[in-house]
Amino acid sequence: MDLNQGHKRLIEKHVRALDWMRDELMEMDSLINPVMGISSWDDAVIVDYKGKKLVVSVDGPYTKRLVMKSALIHSATDVMVKGAKPLFALDTVIGGLDDVKEMMASLKRQALAMNIPLLGGNTLFEEAEPRCSLTVVGRLLSAEPIRDSGAKKGDILALLGEPLWGVQEERIIKANKLFDTWFTILDKDIKINASKDVTKGGLISAVYEISEKSGAKFVLEEKPPFSVTRNLDNFLLSVPEKSFQEIRDICKKTGCSFVAVGKILR
């Protein structure tokens, strides 16, 4: 699949447009020497804390419409896709009293369904467009994070999980299946060279970022199973063929979608 002008605009908007911010903040890494920080510019930040690797991601501000569906789920994927288990979440909410009450009730349902406790945050009652930002803190399960920069020649690019679309109940069911399958994969220590959740800019931007950071070229299927420009909120993996077969076997047992969408050329 060749990149058209629409794809290039998405990549410019969601990948390249923040290069200046990365440059501006680069010296921050020297203050704490994170496992993954500004220089990594990955889906989450990882720091050593008393012998544990904490994985942290902030997302939003989400509109009320998305908060009422799956905002906490989307925030958690940035932590999970790096190989971590979420420990808890914090929120920042703004809006009128009724809107804030509705958003908090929805976030509570998601927290209980995903077993990610929402432990606090900050609330501003104001007659403004209702919005919510979320911070998720997790613990790395493996010795090293799965970065978005490790793709290797010959890797298969594959999507794990269905797109997290639909009403809230549908999204929760799909997310639980994806997350349970993902933790099974991590538990079996299957080789995954790179991973990224497919959010802003869609699949085309996620694949581009993995290939660009890995110093590799890629090719996508001519007819991918899902839109390449829409947020999918599932996981894009770059894996050796052996790992692809192992993950496919797991997915057959769990009923989780797993489909090849491309390949790393060099």
N, C-alpha and C positions, 0 to 999 in steps of 0.2 A: 504494500500500500504506500503510495507516494503522499507526501505532505502537501495538502492544498493550501490556499491562502487562508481559509478559515482555520485550519489546524495551526498554521504559523501564528495567527493572531492570538489563539488561545495560549499557545506556548509563550508568546511574548508577554501576555497579560498575567499568567499564573506562575510562570517559571522565571523568566528573565527580568521582569519588571522590578523585582525586589533585590536585584544584585547590589544596588547602591546601599541598601540597608545592611546587607551582609558585610560589605566593606566598612561601613560606618562603625559596626559593632565588633569587628574582628578582634580587637585588643581585649575584649572581655574574657576570652578564653584563658588569657594569661593570669587572670585573677583567681581562677579556681581550678584550671586544668581539668575540664570535664571529660568524661569518656566520649560523649558526643555533645558538642556545643555549637557555637556560631560557625566554626570552620567546617563542620559536618553539614550544617543547614539541612537536617533530616526532618522526619515527621515529629520527632520528640527530642527532648534534652535528657541526657543521662549523666548522673553524677554519682561518685562514690560517697557513701555515708556509713561510717562505722562498719566497713567491710561488706556492705550491701550496695547494690547498684539500683538507685532510684530512677525511675523513668517518668518524666513529667511532660504534659502537653496542655496547651491552652488553646481553646477554639471559640469562635464566635466573632462578633455578636450575632446570634441566631435570631431570626424573626420569630414572632409568636407562632406562626404557622408551622415552622419546623420544630419548635419546642414542643408543640402539641403532638408531634409525631415521634421524633427519634433523636433529638439533639444530643442527649447524653450518650446514646449508642454511637453516634458519629464521632463524638469527642473521644470515646474509649478506643476506637480503632487505631488512632495514631499511636497509642501506647502499646496495644496488643500486637500490632504488625511488626514491632521491633523485637518481639519475643518476650513480652512482659505480661504479667497478670495485674490488672487494676486493683488497687487497694481501697481507694476512696476518691470522691470528687468534691469540688467546691464550686459554688455558683456566684455569679454577679447578675442581678436582675433589676431591670428598670421598667416602670410603667405605672398605670393606675392600679388601685387596690384590686379590682375585680380581675384585671388581666394578670397581675402577679399571682393571685390565688390560683387561677386556672393553670398558669405555667408551672407553679410549684407542685400542684396535684399531678400534672403530667410527668414531671421529672421524678416525683416519688414513685409513680407506677413503673417507670423505666428502671429506676435504681433497684427496686425490689425484684423486678423480672430478670435483671442482669446481674444481681448480687454485687452491685457497686454502690456502697452506701454514700449518700450525699450528706456530708457532715457539717456544712455551714457555708458561709460566704458573705455577700454584701447585698443589701436591697435598698433601692432608691424609689420611693413613691413619687412619681412625677407624671404630669399629663404629657407624656411623650410617647413615641412609637414604642410599644412593648418589645423588649429585646432581652437576650440572655447570653452571657459568656460562661464557659465552663472550663475548669481546670481538673485534669485527671492525673492522679499520682499512682504509679505502679511499681512493682518489683520485678527486675529482670530474672527470668527463669533459667536462662543459659549463661554460660561463662562470658560470652560476648554477644552484643546486640546484632541483629540482622540489619545491616545498613542498606541504604538504597544505592550504594556505590560499588557493589562487589560482583556484578554480573560478569560471567566468563563466556568465552567463545564456545559456541555449541549449546549453550543453555536454551531450554525451552521457556518461553514466556507464557504464563498460564494464570487464569483468574480462578481464585478459590471463593466459592460462595455465590449465591444469587445476588443481583442488585437489591439493595435494601429500599425497595419502593413499596407503595401501598399504604393502607391505613395502619395505625399504630400496632394493632395486634399482629398484622402480617409481618411488619418490620421486626417486631420482637421475636417471632417464631423463626424467621430467617436468620436473624442475628445470633440467636442462641445456637442454632445448628452450625453456623459458621464458626462461632467462638469455641464450641465444644470440639469440633473437628480440628481447629487450629491448635488447641491445647494438646490434643492427642498426637498431632504431628510433632509438636515441640517435645513432648514427653519421649518420643521415639528417637529424638536427636537426628532427624533426617537432614541431610545437607541442603541448605537453602542459601544461595549466593547473594541474593538481594530480594528485598520486599518493600512494598509501598501500598498504602490504601489509596483507592481510586476516588479522589474527591475533586477539588477545584481543577477545572480544565479537562476532566474526564480521563479516559484511558490513554489518549494520544499524548497528553501532557505527562502522565505518570511514566509511560514507557520512554518518552524522550528524556525525562530527568534521570531515570535509571541508566540509560545508555550514555548520556552525556557525562555523568559523574563517574561511570565505569570506564570511560574512554573506549566505548564500543559502538558498533553500528547494529541496527536492528532491522528486522522486516516483520510486518504484521500480515496476518491473513487478509486476503482480499475481501472476504465477507465475514468480519468478526461477528460473534453471536449477539453482541450488545452494541449500543451506540458508543462510538469512540470519543464523543464530545460531552456526554452527559455524566454527572456524578453517579457512580455506582455504589460507592461505600463498601465494596468488597476488597479482597486482597490481590494485588498483582505480585506474582512470584517469578523469580528468575532461578531456574533449577537445572541441574544436570539431568540427563535422560533417566538415569537410574532412580533419582529422587522423584521424578515425575511419575514413574511407574509405582513407586512406593506410596506416594500421596494418593494416586488414583485408586489404589487398592483400599486405602483407608476410607476414601470418600464413597466408595461403593457400599461399604458397611454402614456408614453414617447417613448416607443419602444426601450428602453435600455436593453441590455442583462443583465440578473441576474441569476446566476446558482450556486447551492450548489456544493461544491467540497470536503467537509469533515466535521468533527465534532471535538469539544474539549471534551475529555473524562473525564479529572479531572484536 
